[in-house]
Amino acid sequence: MLRKSLAVGPVGCNCTVVVCPITHEALIVDPGGDAGKILALLPKLGARAVGIVHTHGHFDHILGTREVAAATGAPVSIHGGDLDLYQGLVRQARHFDLVAEEPPQPVQILAGGETLRFGQLQARVLHTPGHTPGSVGLFIAATGGAPLLLAGDTLFAGGIGRTDFPGGSSQQILRSIRDKLFALPDETVVVPGHGPETTIGEEREHNPYVGRRASAGRD
């Protein structure tokens, strides 16, 4: 698989374009701003966007959605638990002294467990509530390479997502990580919603909030 992540928008959301190398069909995940940079990436990768997927509905992950969707014609997907957040983008942006337009209506409302196909690749949708009620991760297996997890703001390198926003839950996010994300192979490369990449094995062992050493410290 081909992939490229770039930090976009006012708080550096990791937007990732994942491309099937056979058909050049691509998913755009979390277009959180700087739509021109995201769109310029597509011809560089020889890619044609066939889907726009959001890991959750916070403003910094959807600010560029309207422009990217209009330019590519790609359908938008988001989990139903975050639909109100997504549709409240203008209100969210105003709270942070930003200006935004209404995002396009999602074509697919996710529930978790779906398989999103792009070319000969597929992304499995993992519902991971905790940061928001409708947070999801996208797991993409790769032939001949490490699998990929686009984790949104659930799991970070050495951290976990905030749970002090409305709809957040510390119990849920820990359960989501332990039961769903840590069930993935150790070699899985994790692209979080912000900051550097990591792996499932690294976080399972060393994450100070939810890794083995954290668990040992509570025993």
C-alpha positions in Angstrom: 0.0 0.0 0.0 1.0 3.6 -0.6 0.4 6.1 2.2 1.3 9.7 3.1 0.4 11.6 6.2 0.7 15.3 6.6 -0.2 17.6 9.5 -2.9 20.0 8.6 -5.2 22.7 10.1 -4.8 24.9 13.1 -3.6 22.2 15.5 -1.7 19.8 13.3 -4.2 17.0 12.6 -2.6 14.0 10.8 -4.5 13.7 7.6 -3.6 10.4 5.8 -4.1 9.4 2.2 -3.9 5.6 1.7 -3.7 4.3 -1.8 -4.1 0.9 -3.5 -1.0 0.5 -5.6 -2.9 -1.6 -8.2 -5.9 0.6 -8.9 -4.7 3.9 -7.4 -8.0 4.3 -5.5 -7.5 6.1 -2.2 -9.1 6.9 1.1 -8.6 10.3 2.6 -8.8 10.1 6.4 -9.3 13.2 8.6 -9.0 16.2 6.2 -8.7 18.6 9.1 -7.8 21.7 7.1 -5.3 22.9 4.4 -7.5 21.3 1.7 -5.1 22.6 -1.0 -2.2 20.6 0.4 -4.3 17.5 0.6 -5.6 17.8 -2.9 -2.1 18.5 -4.2 -1.0 15.2 -2.7 -3.3 13.1 -4.8 -1.6 13.6 -8.2 1.8 13.2 -6.5 0.7 9.8 -5.4 -1.2 9.1 -8.6 -4.3 8.6 -6.6 -8.0 9.0 -7.1 -10.0 9.6 -3.9 -13.0 7.2 -3.5 -13.8 7.9 0.1 -13.3 10.5 2.9 -13.4 9.0 6.4 -13.4 10.7 9.7 -12.1 9.1 12.9 -14.3 11.4 14.9 -16.2 14.6 14.7 -14.0 17.2 16.3 -13.5 20.4 14.3 -9.8 19.9 13.8 -10.4 16.7 11.9 -13.1 18.0 9.5 -12.3 21.6 8.7 -11.1 20.7 5.2 -13.9 18.2 4.4 -16.2 20.5 2.4 -13.5 21.6 0.0 -11.9 18.2 -0.4 -15.3 16.5 -1.0 -16.3 19.1 -3.6 -13.0 18.8 -5.5 -12.9 14.9 -5.5 -16.6 13.9 -5.4 -15.6 11.3 -2.8 -18.4 10.3 -0.4 -18.0 11.1 3.3 -18.3 8.6 6.2 -18.5 9.2 9.9 -19.7 7.1 12.9 -23.3 7.8 13.9 -22.2 8.6 17.5 -20.4 11.7 16.2 -22.9 12.9 13.7 -24.1 15.7 15.9 -20.5 16.9 16.4 -19.9 16.7 12.7 -23.0 18.7 11.8 -22.1 21.2 14.5 -18.8 22.1 12.8 -19.6 25.8 12.5 -20.5 26.0 16.2 -17.3 24.1 17.2 -15.1 26.4 15.1 -16.7 29.5 16.5 -15.8 28.4 20.0 -12.2 28.5 19.0 -12.5 31.8 17.1 -12.3 30.0 13.7 -14.6 30.4 10.7 -16.0 27.3 9.0 -18.7 26.4 6.5 -21.2 23.6 7.0 -19.7 20.3 6.0 -21.3 18.1 3.3 -23.8 15.5 4.4 -22.2 12.1 5.1 -23.1 9.4 2.6 -22.3 6.6 5.0 -23.1 6.5 8.7 -20.7 4.0 10.3 -21.6 1.7 13.3 -18.3 -0.2 13.6 -17.5 -3.5 12.0 -17.8 -2.3 8.4 -15.2 -3.0 5.7 -14.4 0.0 3.5 -13.0 -1.1 0.2 -10.7 0.9 -2.0 -9.2 -0.9 -4.9 -7.8 -4.2 -3.7 -7.4 -3.0 -0.2 -9.9 -2.7 2.6 -10.1 -0.8 5.9 -11.9 -2.5 8.8 -13.8 0.0 11.0 -13.2 -0.4 14.7 -15.5 1.5 17.0 -13.4 3.0 19.8 -15.5 5.3 22.0 -13.9 7.3 24.8 -12.4 10.4 23.2 -15.9 10.9 21.6 -18.9 8.6 21.5 -18.3 7.9 17.8 -14.5 7.6 17.6 -13.3 4.9 15.2 -10.0 3.4 14.1 -9.3 2.1 10.6 -7.2 -1.1 10.4 -5.7 -1.9 7.0 -3.8 -5.1 6.4 -1.0 -5.1 3.9 0.4 -7.9 1.8 4.2 -8.0 2.3 4.3 -5.1 4.8 3.2 -4.0 8.2 -0.5 -3.5 8.8 -1.7 0.1 9.5 -4.0 1.6 12.1 -5.3 5.1 11.7 -6.2 5.6 15.3 -7.6 9.1 15.4 -7.4 10.7 18.9 -7.8 7.4 20.8 -4.2 6.2 21.0 -1.0 8.3 20.7 2.7 7.6 20.9 3.1 7.5 24.7 -0.4 8.8 25.3 -4.2 8.4 25.0 -6.9 10.8 23.9 -8.5 13.4 26.1 -11.7 12.5 27.7 -12.7 15.8 29.3 -14.7 17.0 26.4 -18.5 16.4 26.3 -19.2 12.8 25.5 -15.7 11.6 26.6 -15.2 8.7 29.0 -11.9 7.6 30.5 -13.3 4.1 31.2 -14.5 3.7 27.6 -11.2 4.9 26.0 -9.1 2.5 28.1 -11.5 -0.4 27.3 -11.4 0.5 23.6 -7.6 0.5 23.5 -7.2 -2.7 25.5 -10.0 -4.7 23.9 -9.8 -3.6 20.3 -6.5 -1.8 19.5 -4.3 -4.0 21.6 -5.8 -7.1 19.9 -4.0 -6.0 16.7 -0.6 -7.4 15.8 2.4 -5.9 17.5 3.9 -4.8 14.2 0.9 -2.7 13.3 2.0 0.9 12.5 -0.2 3.4 14.3 -0.8 6.8 12.8 -2.5 8.9 15.6 -4.6 11.9 15.1 -1.6 14.2 16.1 2.1 13.7 16.5 4.5 10.9 15.6 3.8 7.4 14.5 4.2 4.4 16.8 3.4 0.7 16.8 0.9 -1.4 18.7 3.7 -3.4 20.3 5.4 -0.3 21.5 2.3 1.1 23.1 1.2 -2.2 24.6 4.5 -2.5 26.4 5.4 1.1 27.2 2.3 3.4 27.1 2.3 5.1 30.5 -1.5 5.1 30.6 -2.6 1.8 29.3 0.5 -0.3 28.6 1.8 -3.4 30.5 4.0 -1.2 32.7 1.1 1.0 33.7 -0.9 -2.1 34.5 2.0 -3.5 36.6 2.2 -0.3 38.5 -1.4 -0.6 39.6 -1.0 -4.2 40.8 
